[in-house]
Amino acid sequence: MVFSSLIFIFLFLPIVFVINSLIKKEYSNYFLFLASLIFYAWGEPFFVLLMFLSTVINWFCGKRIGKSEGVPKKIWLFIAVAADLSLLFYYKYLGFFAGVLDGIVGKGSISIPEIILPIGISFFTFQAISYVVDIYRGEVEASSNFVNTALYISFFPQLIAGPIVKYKDINQQIVNRSVTWVKTAEGIRRFIYGLAKKVLIANLLGLCVDKIYDYNIAGIDPLTAWIGAIAYTFQIYYDFSGYSDMAIGLGKMFGFDFLENFNYPYLSASISEFWKRWHISLGSWFKDYLYIPLGGNRKGKARTYINLCIVFLLTGLWHGAEFSFILWGIYHGIFEIIERLGFKKFLDKNRFIGVIYSFIIVNFGWVLFRAPDTATGLTYLAKMVCPWIYGSAHMVYGRFVDFKTVLVLIIAFIGAGLLQFVFPQKFKERWKNSIPEALCCVVLLLLSVLYLVSDTYNPFIYFQF
């Protein structure tokens, strides 16, 4: 089940919200845990057991870490993290590494398993690891209530696509939170904005992007390649940030405050700044649980660069078991290191140039991310960078782009930070919670529902991760 579906908007969400509002506060966690299991089981009935197993292991190990009697707590931490990573490796990476090994020793020597990837496994695995590590570090106490731990790992607003929530940031809210009309109204408002971003912008751009990337690369002219790349750059932003907005809004409707996951990343003036604005929860997770434990920047420049390479390599691998994702992660890591070597000083003094540089670098990276394979992605980039070599192909952009696509692209460009940058803070404050904004939300909701009723194209990019 996805947030941008009619069955979620008009059936699941209203029922869960109303029942949660009527039952006693002490039963809320039990009910929301049950609702989360139903939400996940809607599309993944078998894998509910996998998530439940993961929760049991981490809850039990968390309790043992908290007591720290008998077996050293480091052993219990190792057991929990090893179990989490083993499940993640089996379902997400075993087939990939088996294929790589088969290619090394000879085609057909190794049987490559076909394993179905559970939706959201990367997200709930990282949250499970956060739970036991935060307890081990003494930042929080282990929960004696299994349902509270299970709700943290499986809560449906952020279960299948984040934001990745750290246990230390939300443990108090699980035990004690309040649902107010003000917070509920804010949550509904945020949900509608996210839904509109996903349905009215990301989906419409996705139609254009899919047509271009699905076509034979040899038949794509350089201008069409650029259009496809830019369209995907905005599609993935509105797709993922829209889903994060919906998750944050849903959290507020049930009394939770999730941290922001996006902060207008395409206004960044460097790649390092981009990663502070894009998928903030993932970057923060890697920083707290990998980069700093590896030594961060405390052990000299050489060690810092090695640590950065490890983090970005795993960032790429986290997104998918494909060489294109690994290359994408390394690509970003290289520019992060270049900036640390001194280039960022220039970018800081010339912010306008930095924004253009950052957008181009990120845009090229998204080509590698979106292409069906690495070779196609590199060919696609070559057409963009060296158009004089390839010239005009027999397929031109008019075959893929219509007036509606151009209009949505313009709106996407304006809404990705330009509008917020231009308008003063006073205007934003007057607009928020005003009657015009309420009317705007009603219109956006109606348009989104009309689209969902009339069109079946409703993909979500980050489900595959």
C-alpha positions as CSV (number, residue, x, y, z in Angstrom):
1,M,0.0,0.0,0.0
2,V,1.3,3.5,-0.9
3,F,0.3,6.8,0.5
4,S,-0.6,8.1,-3.0
5,S,-3.3,5.5,-3.5
6,L,-7.1,6.0,-3.2
7,I,-7.5,3.0,-0.9
8,F,-5.0,4.6,1.6
9,I,-6.4,8.1,1.4
10,F,-10.1,7.2,1.6
11,L,-10.1,3.9,3.5
12,F,-7.0,3.0,5.5
13,L,-6.0,6.4,6.8
14,P,-9.5,7.6,7.9
15,I,-10.3,4.4,9.7
16,V,-6.9,4.3,11.5
17,F,-7.1,8.0,12.4
18,V,-10.7,7.8,13.7
19,I,-10.1,4.6,15.8
20,N,-6.9,6.0,17.2
21,S,-8.7,9.2,18.2
22,L,-11.4,7.3,20.0
23,I,-9.5,4.6,21.9
24,K,-7.8,5.2,25.3
25,K,-4.3,6.7,25.0
26,E,-2.7,3.6,26.7
27,Y,-3.9,1.4,23.8
28,S,-2.7,3.7,21.0
29,N,0.7,2.0,20.5
30,Y,-0.9,-1.5,20.3
31,F,-3.5,-0.3,17.8
32,L,-0.9,1.6,15.7
33,F,1.4,-1.4,15.7
34,L,-1.5,-3.6,14.5
35,A,-2.4,-1.0,11.8
36,S,1.3,-0.9,10.7
37,L,1.3,-4.7,10.3
38,I,-1.8,-4.6,8.2
39,F,-0.3,-1.7,6.1
40,Y,2.8,-3.7,5.4
41,A,1.0,-7.0,4.9
42,W,-1.2,-5.4,2.2
43,G,1.5,-5.8,-0.3
44,E,4.0,-8.0,1.5
45,P,2.0,-10.6,3.6
46,F,5.0,-13.1,3.9
47,F,7.6,-10.5,4.8
48,V,5.6,-9.3,7.8
49,L,7.1,-12.3,9.5
50,L,10.6,-11.2,8.5
51,M,10.1,-7.8,10.0
52,F,8.6,-9.3,13.1
53,L,11.6,-11.6,13.5
54,S,13.9,-8.7,13.1
55,T,12.0,-6.8,15.8
56,V,12.0,-9.7,18.2
57,I,15.8,-10.2,17.8
58,N,16.6,-6.5,18.4
59,W,14.2,-6.1,21.3
60,F,15.6,-9.1,23.1
61,C,19.2,-8.1,22.4
62,G,18.4,-4.6,23.5
63,K,17.1,-5.8,26.8
64,R,20.3,-7.9,27.3
65,I,22.5,-4.9,26.4
66,G,20.6,-2.8,28.9
67,K,21.1,-5.3,31.7
68,S,24.8,-6.0,30.8
69,E,24.9,-9.0,33.1
70,G,26.7,-12.2,32.3
71,V,27.5,-12.1,28.6
72,P,29.2,-8.7,27.8
73,K,26.8,-6.2,26.2
74,K,29.2,-5.9,23.2
75,I,28.4,-9.6,22.4
76,W,24.7,-8.9,22.4
77,L,25.2,-5.8,20.2
78,F,27.2,-8.0,17.7
79,I,24.5,-10.6,17.6
80,A,21.8,-8.0,16.9
81,V,23.7,-6.1,14.2
82,A,25.0,-9.3,12.6
83,A,21.4,-10.6,12.4
84,D,20.2,-7.4,10.9
85,L,22.9,-7.2,8.3
86,S,22.6,-10.9,7.5
87,L,18.9,-10.5,6.7
88,L,19.7,-7.4,4.6
89,F,22.5,-9.1,2.8
90,Y,20.5,-12.3,2.0
91,Y,17.5,-10.5,0.6
92,K,19.2,-7.5,-1.1
93,Y,22.8,-8.4,-2.0
94,L,23.2,-12.2,-2.2
95,G,22.1,-12.4,-5.8
96,F,24.3,-9.5,-6.8
97,F,27.5,-10.9,-5.2
98,A,26.7,-14.4,-6.5
99,G,26.5,-12.9,-10.0
100,V,29.8,-11.1,-9.5
101,L,31.5,-14.2,-8.3
102,D,30.0,-16.2,-11.1
103,G,31.5,-13.7,-13.6
104,I,34.9,-14.1,-12.0
105,V,35.1,-17.9,-11.9
106,G,33.2,-18.5,-15.1
107,K,29.6,-18.1,-16.3
108,G,27.3,-20.8,-15.0
109,S,29.7,-22.0,-12.3
110,I,27.6,-20.6,-9.5
111,S,23.8,-20.8,-9.2
112,I,22.4,-17.2,-8.8
113,P,19.4,-17.2,-6.5
114,E,16.3,-15.3,-7.4
115,I,15.2,-13.6,-4.2
116,I,12.3,-11.2,-3.9
117,L,13.3,-7.9,-2.2
118,P,11.1,-7.0,0.8
119,I,9.8,-3.4,0.5
120,G,11.5,-1.1,2.9
121,I,14.0,-3.6,4.3
122,S,16.9,-1.1,4.1
123,F,14.8,1.4,6.1
124,F,13.6,-0.8,8.9
125,T,17.0,-2.6,9.2
126,F,18.7,0.7,9.8
127,Q,16.2,1.7,12.4
128,A,16.6,-1.7,14.1
129,I,20.4,-1.1,14.2
130,S,19.8,2.4,15.6
131,Y,17.8,0.9,18.4
132,V,20.5,-1.5,19.8
133,V,23.4,0.9,19.1
134,D,21.7,3.8,21.0
135,I,21.1,1.5,23.9
136,Y,24.7,0.2,23.8
137,R,26.0,3.8,23.9
138,G,23.9,4.6,26.9
139,E,22.0,7.3,25.1
140,V,18.6,5.6,25.8
141,E,17.3,2.8,28.0
142,A,16.1,-0.5,26.5
143,S,12.3,-0.7,26.2
144,S,10.7,-3.3,28.4
145,N,7.6,-3.2,26.3
146,F,7.9,-5.2,23.1
147,V,5.1,-3.3,21.3
148,N,6.8,0.0,21.9
149,T,9.9,-1.3,20.2
150,A,7.9,-2.9,17.4
151,L,6.0,0.3,16.8
152,Y,9.3,2.2,16.4
153,I,10.6,-0.2,13.8
154,S,7.3,-0.8,11.9
155,F,5.3,2.5,12.3
156,F,3.6,2.7,8.9
157,P,4.2,6.4,8.0
158,Q,8.0,5.9,7.7
159,L,8.2,2.1,7.4
160,I,8.8,1.6,3.7
161,A,10.5,4.8,2.6
162,G,11.7,6.7,5.7
163,P,12.6,9.1,6.9
164,I,15.0,6.9,8.9
165,V,14.2,7.7,12.5
166,K,16.8,7.2,15.2
167,Y,15.6,5.6,18.4
168,K,17.2,8.3,20.6
169,D,15.2,11.0,18.7
170,I,11.8,9.4,19.1
171,N,11.8,7.1,22.2
172,Q,10.1,9.6,24.4
173,Q,7.4,10.3,21.8
174,I,6.6,6.6,21.7
175,V,6.0,6.5,25.4
176,N,4.3,9.9,25.8
177,R,2.9,12.1,23.1
178,S,-0.2,14.1,22.5
179,V,-2.5,14.5,19.5
180,T,-3.9,18.0,19.1
181,W,-6.2,19.6,16.5
182,V,-3.4,22.1,15.7
183,K,-0.9,19.3,15.1
184,T,-3.5,17.3,13.2
185,A,-4.3,20.3,10.9
186,E,-0.5,20.8,10.3
187,G,-0.2,17.1,9.5
188,I,-3.0,17.2,7.0
189,R,-1.6,20.3,5.4
190,R,1.8,18.7,5.1
191,F,0.4,15.5,3.7
192,I,-1.5,17.3,1.0
193,Y,1.6,19.2,-0.1
194,G,3.5,15.9,-0.3
195,L,0.7,14.2,-2.2
196,A,0.6,17.0,-4.7
197,K,4.4,16.9,-5.2
198,K,4.3,13.2,-5.8
199,V,1.2,13.0,-8.0
200,L,1.0,16.2,-9.9
201,I,4.8,16.7,-10.5
202,A,6.8,13.5,-10.0
203,N,4.3,11.2,-11.7
204,L,3.9,13.5,-14.7
205,L,7.6,14.0,-15.1
206,G,8.0,10.2,-14.7
207,L,6.0,9.5,-17.8
208,C,8.4,11.6,-19.9
209,V,11.5,10.1,-18.2
210,D,10.4,6.5,-18.7
211,K,9.8,7.1,-22.4
212,I,13.2,8.5,-22.9
213,Y,15.2,6.0,-20.8
214,D,13.3,3.1,-22.2
215,Y,14.1,4.0,-25.8
216,N,17.2,2.8,-27.5
217,I,20.0,5.1,-26.5
218,A,21.3,5.1,-30.1
219,G,18.1,6.9,-31.2
220,I,18.2,9.7,-28.6
221,D,19.6,13.0,-29.7
222,P,21.7,15.1,-27.2
223,L,18.9,17.6,-26.5
224,T,16.5,14.8,-25.6
225,A,19.2,13.3,-23.3
226,W,19.4,16.6,-21.5
227,I,15.7,16.9,-21.1
228,G,15.4,13.3,-19.8
229,A,18.2,13.9,-17.3
230,I,16.8,17.2,-16.0
231,A,13.3,15.8,-15.8
232,Y,14.5,12.9,-13.8
233,T,16.5,15.2,-11.5
234,F,13.2,16.9,-10.5
235,Q,11.2,13.7,-10.6
236,I,13.3,11.9,-8.0
237,Y,13.3,15.1,-5.8
238,Y,9.5,15.6,-5.9
239,D,8.9,11.8,-5.6
240,F,11.0,11.2,-2.6
241,S,10.6,14.6,-0.8
242,G,6.9,14.3,-1.5
243,Y,6.8,10.9,0.2
244,S,8.8,12.3,3.1
245,D,6.4,15.2,3.5
246,M,3.5,12.8,3.6
247,A,5.3,10.7,6.2
248,I,6.0,13.7,8.4
249,G,2.4,14.9,8.0
250,L,1.1,11.5,9.0
251,G,3.4,11.4,12.0
252,K,1.9,14.7,13.2
253,M,-1.6,13.3,12.8
254,F,-0.7,10.6,15.3
255,G,1.3,12.8,17.6
256,F,4.8,12.2,16.4
257,D,7.4,14.8,15.2
258,F,9.8,13.4,12.6
259,L,12.9,15.3,11.6
260,E,13.0,17.0,8.2
261,N,14.4,14.8,5.4
262,F,14.9,17.5,2.7
263,N,15.9,21.1,2.7
264,Y,15.9,22.3,-0.9
265,P,19.0,20.4,-2.0
266,Y,19.1,21.9,-5.4
267,L,20.0,25.3,-3.8
268,S,23.3,23.7,-2.6
269,A,26.5,25.4,-3.6
270,S,28.7,22.3,-3.2
271,I,28.3,18.5,-3.1
272,S,29.0,18.5,0.7
273,E,26.2,20.9,1.2
274,F,23.9,18.8,-1.1
275,W,24.3,15.9,1.2
276,K,23.4,18.0,4.2
277,R,20.1,18.9,2.4
278,W,19.3,15.6,0.5
279,H,17.9,12.6,2.3
280,I,19.1,14.1,5.6
281,S,18.1,11.1,7.7
282,L,20.3,8.7,5.7
283,G,23.3,11.1,5.8
284,S,22.8,11.6,9.5
285,W,22.6,7.8,10.1
286,F,25.8,7.1,8.2
287,K,27.5,10.0,10.1
288,D,26.4,8.8,13.6
289,Y,26.8,5.0,13.1
290,L,29.6,4.7,10.5
291,Y,31.6,7.8,9.8
292,I,32.3,8.9,13.4
293,P,32.9,5.4,14.7
294,L,35.5,5.0,11.8
295,G,37.3,8.0,13.2
296,G,35.5,10.8,11.2
297,N,38.0,13.6,10.5
298,R,39.9,13.1,13.8
299,K,42.7,11.0,12.6
300,G,44.3,13.0,9.8
301,K,43.4,13.9,6.3
302,A,44.3,10.6,4.7
303,R,42.1,8.7,7.2
304,T,39.3,11.2,6.6
305,Y,39.4,10.6,2.9
306,I,39.3,6.8,3.4
307,N,36.4,7.2,5.7
308,L,34.5,9.3,3.2
309,C,35.2,6.8,0.5
310,I,33.8,4.0,2.7
311,V,30.7,6.0,3.5
312,F,29.9,7.0,0.0
313,L,30.6,3.5,-1.4
314,L,28.1,2.1,1.1
315,T,25.7,4.9,0.4
316,G,25.6,3.8,-3.2
317,L,25.4,0.1,-2.2
318,W,22.5,0.9,0.2
319,H,20.5,2.3,-2.7
320,G,20.8,-0.9,-4.7
321,A,22.8,-4.0,-5.5
322,E,24.0,-2.8,-8.9
323,F,27.3,-1.4,-10.1
324,S,25.6,1.7,-11.3
325,F,24.6,2.6,-7.7
326,I,28.1,1.8,-6.5
327,L,29.6,4.0,-9.2
328,W,27.1,6.8,-8.3
329,G,28.2,6.6,-4.6
330,I,31.9,6.7,-5.5
331,Y,31.2,9.6,-7.9
332,H,29.8,11.7,-5.2
333,G,32.6,10.7,-2.8
334,I,35.2,11.9,-5.3
335,F,33.7,15.4,-5.5
336,E,33.3,15.5,-1.7
337,I,37.1,14.8,-1.4
338,I,37.9,17.3,-4.2
339,E,36.0,20.0,-2.3
340,R,37.8,19.1,1.0
341,L,41.1,19.5,-0.8
342,G,40.4,23.2,-1.3
343,F,37.8,23.6,-4.0
344,K,35.1,24.4,-1.5
345,K,36.8,27.6,-0.5
346,F,36.3,28.9,-4.0
347,L,32.7,27.7,-4.0
348,D,32.0,29.4,-0.7
349,K,33.3,32.7,-2.2
350,N,31.3,32.3,-5.4
351,R,27.9,30.9,-4.4
352,F,26.2,31.4,-7.7
353,I,28.8,29.5,-9.5
354,G,28.7,26.9,-6.8
355,V,24.9,26.3,-7.2
356,I,25.3,25.8,-11.0
357,Y,28.3,23.5,-10.4
358,S,26.4,21.5,-7.8
359,F,23.3,21.1,-9.9
360,I,25.3,19.9,-12.9
361,I,27.3,17.4,-10.9
362,V,24.2,16.1,-9.2
363,N,22.3,16.0,-12.5
364,F,25.1,13.9,-14.1
365,G,25.0,11.6,-11.1
366,W,21.3,11.0,-11.4
367,V,21.9,9.8,-15.0
368,L,24.0,6.9,-13.6
369,F,21.4,6.4,-10.9
370,R,18.5,6.1,-13.4
371,A,20.1,4.3,-16.4
372,P,19.2,0.6,-16.7
373,D,22.9,-0.3,-16.6
374,T,26.3,1.4,-16.2
375,A,27.2,1.2,-19.9
376,T,24.0,2.9,-21.0
377,G,24.4,5.6,-18.3
378,L,28.0,6.4,-19.5
379,T,26.7,6.5,-23.1
380,Y,23.9,8.8,-22.1
381,L,26.4,11.1,-20.3
382,A,28.7,11.2,-23.4
383,K,25.8,12.4,-25.5
384,M,25.1,15.2,-23.0
385,V,28.7,16.3,-22.6
386,C,29.9,15.8,-26.2
387,P,26.8,16.6,-28.4
388,W,29.0,17.5,-31.4
389,I,30.3,14.0,-31.7
390,Y,26.8,12.4,-31.8
391,G,24.9,15.2,-33.7
392,S,21.2,14.8,-34.3
393,A,19.6,11.4,-34.1
394,H,16.5,10.4,-35.9
395,M,14.5,10.7,-32.6
396,V,14.1,14.3,-31.4
397,Y,12.7,15.7,-28.2
398,G,9.3,16.5,-29.6
399,R,8.5,12.7,-29.6
400,F,8.8,12.6,-25.8
401,V,8.0,16.1,-24.6
402,D,4.6,17.9,-24.8
403,F,3.4,21.3,-23.5
404,K,2.2,19.7,-20.2
405,T,5.6,18.3,-19.5
406,V,7.3,21.6,-20.2
407,L,4.8,23.4,-17.9
408,V,5.4,20.9,-15.1
409,L,9.1,21.2,-15.5
410,I,8.9,25.0,-15.0
411,I,6.7,24.5,-11.9
412,A,9.1,22.0,-10.6
413,F,12.1,24.3,-11.1
414,I,10.3,27.2,-9.3
415,G,9.1,25.0,-6.4
416,A,12.5,23.3,-5.8
417,G,13.7,26.4,-3.8
418,L,13.5,29.4,-6.1
419,L,10.0,30.4,-4.8
420,Q,11.1,30.0,-1.2
421,F,14.3,32.0,-1.9
422,V,12.5,34.9,-3.6
423,F,9.6,35.5,-1.2
424,P,10.5,37.1,2.2
425,Q,10.0,35.4,5.5
426,K,7.1,37.7,6.4
427,F,5.1,36.5,3.4
428,K,5.7,32.9,4.3
429,E,4.5,33.5,7.8
430,R,1.4,35.2,6.6
431,W,0.7,32.5,4.1
432,K,1.0,29.6,6.5
433,N,-2.3,28.6,8.1
434,S,-4.1,31.4,6.2
435,I,-7.5,31.0,4.4
436,P,-5.8,31.3,0.9
437,E,-3.4,28.4,1.9
438,A,-6.4,26.3,3.1
439,L,-8.1,26.9,-0.3
440,C,-4.9,26.1,-2.1
441,C,-4.7,22.8,-0.1
442,V,-8.3,21.9,-1.1
443,V,-7.5,22.5,-4.8
444,L,-4.3,20.5,-4.6
445,L,-6.1,17.6,-2.9
446,L,-8.9,17.6,-5.5
447,L,-6.4,17.7,-8.4
448,S,-4.4,14.9,-6.9
449,V,-7.5,12.7,-6.4
450,L,-8.7,13.4,-9.9
451,Y,-5.3,12.3,-11.3
452,L,-5.3,9.1,-9.2
453,V,-8.8,8.3,-10.4
454,S,-8.0,8.9,-14.1
455,D,-4.5,7.5,-14.3
456,T,-3.0,4.2,-13.2
457,Y,0.7,5.5,-13.5
458,N,1.8,5.9,-9.9
459,P,5.3,4.5,-9.3
460,F,7.5,5.2,-6.3
461,I,11.2,5.3,-6.9
462,Y,12.5,4.5,-3.4
463,F,10.4,1.4,-3.0
464,Q,13.2,-0.5,-4.7
465,F,15.7,0.5,-2.0
